[in-house]
Amino acid sequence: MSSFILYIAAAIAEIGGCFAFWTWLRLGRSAYWVLPGLASLAVFAFLLARIDSTYAGRAYAAYGGVYIVASLMWLWAIEGQRPDRWDLLGAIICLAGATIILFGPRINT
């Protein structure tokens, strides 16, 4: 499975898990929302650990850009709030940073 697909799947799992806790704590829904939230966060951790990277920190750092874009898509699709130009500019900057982290030339020592 390509890293891109893993990153997208991990983002959906993480956002879904966090949203389950948000639903319980901020929207006053049942504490039972925690159960699928925990399961979703476990799937997130599993998927992110599958990223093909020599160093975990680099995989996690690059994931940050993907997470930001996925969060803005969640904002629009699930919460009904369209991202504004500042959201989009910030996402582009973050994706540029993630790309540099993932594909920048490395000097092997």
FIVOGU-502152 format. One record per residue: residue in one letter; x negated, y, z of N, C-alpha, C in turn. Coordinates in steps of 0.001 Angstrom, whole numbers, always signed. Layout:
N
A  X  Y  Z  X  Y  Z  X  Y  Z
...
//
This chain:
109
M  -854  -1173  +0  +0  +0  +0  -902  +1238  +0
S  -605  +2188  -827  -1452  +3368  -913  -1321  +4236  +341
S  -2363  +4995  +594  -2359  +5868  +1767  -1219  +6870  +1713
F  -916  +7374  +526  +152  +8366  +396  +1491  +7796  +865
I  +1802  +6588  +440  +3067  +5959  +848  +3070  +5703  +2351
L  +1926  +5268  +2886  +1838  +5052  +4336  +2031  +6356  +5100
Y  +1418  +7435  +4600  +1581  +8726  +5260  +3051  +9171  +5255
I  +3728  +9022  +4140  +5130  +9423  +4052  +5987  +8575  +4995
A  +5777  +7269  +4967  +6553  +6377  +5843  +6277  +6684  +7312
A  +5008  +6951  +7642  +4651  +7298  +9025  +5327  +8596  +9444
A  +5361  +9566  +8549  +5998  +10846  +8874  +7488  +10669  +9144
I  +8153  +9889  +8311  +9586  +9645  +8522  +9810  +8953  +9866
A  +8970  +7964  +10172  +9110  +7247  +11441  +8847  +8172  +12633
E  +7807  +8996  +12533  +7499  +9888  +13656  +8584  +10943  +13856
I  +8995  +11568  +12783  +10019  +12608  +12900  +11332  +12012  +13398
G  +11690  +10844  +12871  +12903  +10171  +13335  +12840  +9838  +14818
G  +11686  +9337  +15266  +11518  +9009  +16682  +11597  +10239  +17569
C  +10918  +11282  +17146  +10950  +12520  +17928  +12342  +13142  +17919
F  +13033  +13050  +16781  +14379  +13605  +16696  +15340  +12851  +17609
A  +15111  +11556  +17792  +15956  +10789  +18716  +15825  +11343  +20137
F  +14603  +11653  +20548  +14404  +12260  +21869  +15009  +13660  +21922
W  +14856  +14420  +20846  +15440  +15763  +20758  +16955  +15667  +20922
T  +17549  +14691  +20249  +18999  +14496  +20315  +19446  +14207  +21740
W  +18685  +13379  +22437  +19017  +13047  +23823  +18825  +14247  +24741
L  +17648  +14866  +24684  +17310  +15906  +25654  +17870  +17283  +25321
R  +17934  +17639  +24058  +18335  +18991  +23685  +19782  +19096  +23233
L  +20306  +17995  +22695  +21688  +18034  +22213  +22656  +17342  +23157
G  +22120  +16824  +24274  +22964  +16243  +25300  +23620  +14924  +24950
R  +23033  +14193  +24030  +23594  +12893  +23657  +23143  +11818  +24639
S  +23620  +10623  +24440  +23342  +9492  +25325  +21847  +9177  +25407
A  +21440  +8714  +26591  +20042  +8289  +26776  +19710  +7073  +25917
Y  +20704  +6410  +25401  +20466  +5277  +24508  +19743  +5691  +23229
W  +19743  +6983  +22911  +18986  +7481  +21759  +17489  +7220  +21921
V  +17047  +7038  +23158  +15623  +6789  +23419  +15176  +5459  +22806
L  +16018  +4460  +22804  +15632  +3130  +22310  +15222  +3137  +20838
P  +16058  +3644  +19932  +15588  +3699  +18542  +14425  +4684  +18380
G  +14395  +5704  +19227  +13281  +6647  +19181  +11956  +5968  +19492
L  +11933  +5154  +20523  +10716  +4423  +20878  +10316  +3437  +19784
A  +11290  +2751  +19224  +11002  +1808  +18139  +10428  +2544  +16930
S  +11009  +3669  +16608  +10541  +4452  +15469  +9124  +4970  +15701
L  +8824  +5405  +16912  +7472  +5886  +17215  +6452  +4749  +17182
A  +6873  +3539  +17549  +5975  +2378  +17444  +5681  +2070  +15973
V  +6691  +2163  +15134  +6486  +1964  +13691  +5539  +3036  +13152
F  +5715  +4268  +13581  +4813  +5351  +13189  +3358  +5008  +13514
A  +3100  +4591  +14740  +1732  +4268  +15150  +1166  +3119  +14323
F  +1991  +2121  +14067  +1555  +980  +13261  +1183  +1429  +11847
L  +2041  +2225  +11227  +1783  +2676  +9856  +551  +3555  +9762
L  +392  +4463  +10703  -764  +5362  +10656  -2063  +4589  +10858
A  -2008  +3520  +11638  -3198  +2686  +11847  -3568  +1897  +10583
R  -2658  +1797  +9630  -2914  +1068  +8385  -3593  +1925  +7317
I  -3771  +3216  +7579  -4401  +4112  +6608  -5832  +3656  +6344
D  -6199  +3626  +5071  -7540  +3199  +4676  -8524  +4356  +4880
S  -9112  +4403  +6054  -10092  +5434  +6392  -11114  +4833  +7342
T  -12352  +5226  +7160  -13412  +4724  +8031  -13252  +5244  +9451
Y  -12738  +6460  +9580  -12607  +7093  +10893  -11149  +7469  +11169
A  -10663  +7088  +12325  -9282  +7368  +12705  -9006  +8868  +12744
G  -9924  +9626  +13292  -9722  +11070  +13419  -9479  +11751  +12092
R  -10186  +11310  +11062  -10004  +11895  +9736  -8629  +11511  +9173
A  -8215  +10289  +9372  -6886  +9860  +8909  -5798  +10654  +9622
Y  -5961  +10862  +10923  -4961  +11607  +11695  -4937  +13077  +11288
A  -6099  +13661  +11063  -6171  +15071  +10670  -5492  +15299  +9328
A  -5768  +14429  +8368  -5145  +14566  +7050  -3637  +14346  +7151
Y  -3223  +13471  +8036  -1798  +13208  +8236  -1058  +14478  +8657
G  -1730  +15350  +9356  -1088  +16572  +9833  -427  +17368  +8720
G  -1087  +17481  +7578  -514  +18204  +6442  +736  +17526  +5915
V  +686  +16205  +5822  +1845  +15442  +5356  +2995  +15599  +6346
Y  +2684  +15546  +7639  +3706  +15681  +8675  +4422  +17035  +8573
I  +3668  +18078  +8320  +4263  +19413  +8225  +5249  +19488  +7068
V  +4857  +18984  +5910  +5746  +18995  +4756  +6981  +18131  +5024
A  +6779  +16948  +5582  +7907  +16065  +5884  +8841  +16713  +6910
S  +8293  +17415  +7871  +9125  +18095  +8873  +9993  +19177  +8235
L  +9432  +19897  +7284  +10217  +20921  +6597  +11293  +20295  +5717
M  +10998  +19135  +5134  +12023  +18420  +4362  +13132  +17934  +5291
W  +12767  +17472  +6486  +13753  +17052  +7495  +14628  +18251  +7887
L  +13972  +19384  +8114  +14674  +20612  +8473  +15771  +20908  +7454
W  +15444  +20745  +6192  +16388  +21054  +5123  +17441  +19960  +4954
A  +16991  +18710  +4856  +17909  +17609  +4542  +18800  +17199  +5709
I  +18249  +17162  +6909  +19000  +16655  +8065  +19638  +17776  +8870
E  +18897  +18861  +9079  +19404  +19943  +9919  +20089  +21057  +9135
G  +20005  +20990  +7815  +20718  +21954  +6990  +20129  +23347  +6965
Q  +18894  +23509  +7387  +18236  +24817  +7393  +17166  +24833  +6306
R  +17362  +25662  +5309  +16418  +25722  +4196  +15117  +26407  +4630
P  +13961  +25787  +4331  +12679  +26424  +4660  +12538  +27761  +3923
D  +11957  +28744  +4588  +11762  +30037  +3937  +10381  +30096  +3285
R  +10058  +31220  +2686  +8786  +31336  +1963  +7577  +31176  +2873
W  +7707  +31559  +4131  +6587  +31421  +5058  +6373  +29964  +5441
D  +7465  +29217  +5567  +7358  +27774  +5784  +6624  +27122  +4616
L  +7032  +27501  +3401  +6438  +26900  +2204  +4972  +27279  +2046
L  +4638  +28532  +2296  +3234  +28952  +2221  +2393  +28202  +3242
G  +2882  +28092  +4450  +2157  +27352  +5484  +1967  +25894  +5108
A  +2995  +25286  +4523  +2895  +23884  +4104  +1859  +23710  +3006
I  +1820  +24638  +2048  +822  +24564  +972  -588  +24668  +1540
I  -787  +25579  +2465  -2103  +25735  +3087  -2495  +24456  +3834
C  -1552  +23884  +4560  -1835  +22651  +5308  -2134  +21478  +4384
L  -1384  +21362  +3285  -1658  +20290  +2331  -3012  +20471  +1665
A  -3390  +21712  +1413  -4725  +21965  +853  -5791  +21491  +1839
G  -5602  +21784  +3101  -6540  +21321  +4125  -6590  +19812  +4221
A  -5436  +19157  +4160  -5393  +17700  +4215  -6119  +17097  +3015
T  -5943  +17702  +1853  -6624  +17222  +647  -8134  +17340  +788
I  -8591  +18440  +1321  -10033  +18625  +1534  -10553  +17582  +2516
I  -9825  +17350  +3572  -10246  +16347  +4563  -10320  +14965  +3926
L  -9314  +14601  +3149  -9281  +13261  +2562  -10281  +13065  +1433
F  -10418  +14055  +570  -11166  +13844  -664  -12458  +14667  -774
G  -12799  +15406  +271  -14031  +16178  +237  -15244  +15254  +144
P  -16297  +15723  -524  -17500  +14885  -644  -18132  +14636  +725
R  -18605  +13449  +926  -19212  +13053  +2195  -20674  +12693  +1969
I  -21481  +13070  +2900  -22895  +12684  +2883  -23023  +11515  +3844
N  -23384  +10358  +3334  -23548  +9174  +4182  -24903  +9220  +4866
T  -24878  +9089  +6175  -26137  +9094  +6938  -26396  +7766  +7567
//
